[in-house]
Amino acid sequence: MGAAADTPDQRLREYQRLFQRALASRERRPEGVVFRFRAGTGMREAIESLARREAACCGFLDHRVETAYGQVIWTTTNPLTGEERAAVDIFLDALHHLPDHPRLGHRRPLRTLAARGVEVDAAPRDRLELRR
């Protein structure tokens, strides 16, 4: 996890701005997480930009952004299987709970992962590596 042009903290701050501005709902499905945002000027572009950076950071996830029913829908799914899937599912649980923790850096989700048995190596600071 580290090919993104920005840091995890920068992306988390952008998530929080998007959540505060337009989050309509979220859903944790067995295969992933769905965030629905109210469509507005520049909203799809902002979400697509963040999704591209997440894909650069976390290439083990699939991201899809679409517009339907006056909403921008961002779906993040886990294509992995076996033990790797279990570690990524824990990561998706933390992603689903991001709106519950406004203004926190990436350390809170990392603590959540660690509590569930996923070792996170955050050195250097702009890269993350998950290990089960």
N, C-alpha and C positions, 0 to 999 in steps of 0.2 A: 504494500500500500504506500505509494509515494510518488507516482508519476504526475500527479496534479500540479498545476502551476501555483496553487495557493496552499495554505496550511489547513490542517483539520480545524483549528480554532476559527480561522476565517470562514470556512464553509459552515461551521455551526452557527456563527453569527448571522450568516445569510439565511440559513434555515429559520432562525428565530425571527428575522425581519419578515420573511415570507409567511410564517405562521401567524404573526401578529397582524399582518396586512390583510391576509385573505384566506386562511385555512377554514374550509367549510366542514370537513370531516376527515377521519382517518379510519383505516380498517386493517387489522392484522389477519391475513389469510394464511392457510397452511404453506402456500408457496411464496409468500412475500408480504409486502406492505403497500397499501394504497393511500396516498394523500390526495384529497380533492380540494382545489382552491377555487375561489370565485374568480371568474375570468375578468380581466380589466386591462387597461392599457399597459402593455409591456409585460404582463404577467407570464404568458407562455414563454416569451423570450428569456425572462429571468429564470424560470424553472428549467428550461432546456439548457441554459448556461450552467446552472448548478448540477444538473444531471450529467452533463458532459465531464465536469470536473470530478464528480463522484466516480464516474466510469473510469477516468484516468487514474484515480486513486485506488479504487476497489474493483479491479477488472474481473473479480470472481462473481460479481452481481450483474444482472441484466436490468436495464432501465428503459422504460417506455413512457413517453409523454404524449398525451392526446387531448383534444378538446371535444367536449360533448356536453349538451344540456347546460350551457352557460358556465361550464367549469373547465379548468385545466386539471387533468388527472395524471398524476405521476405514480406509476407502478414500478416497484423495485422487487425483483424476484431472485430466488436462489436456484440456480440450475445444477448445483452440485449434488452428489450422492454420498452415502456412507458417513464416516466420521467427519469428513470435511463439511458435509451438509449440516451436521449438528452444530459445529462451531459457527458457521455462517448464520444459522437460524437464531443463535443467541445474539449475534450482531444485529439481525433484523428486529429482534425484540427491543433492543436498545434504540434502534432507529424509530420504531413505532412510538416509543415513550419520549422522544425528544420534545414534543410540545408540552410535556408535563414539567419540564425543567428549563424555563426561560432564563436567559442570561448566564448560563453555565458554560464553561469551556469544555473541551473534549475529555477532560478528566472524569467527569461524572459517568458518561457512557462507558469509559474504560474501566472504572471501578465496578460497574454493573457486569461487564464481561468477565472481569477477574473473579468476581463473586460466584460466577456460574462455571468456573473452571477453564476459562480461555485466557491463556497468557498473552499479554500485549506488551510488545517491545516498542517503546516510544522514543528510542534514541537512534538516530538523531531526531530532534523534535518535529521535523516536517515529514517524517515517515512513520508508519505504523506497520507492525507485522503481527498477525494472529497466529497463535500456536495452541493446539489442544493437548 
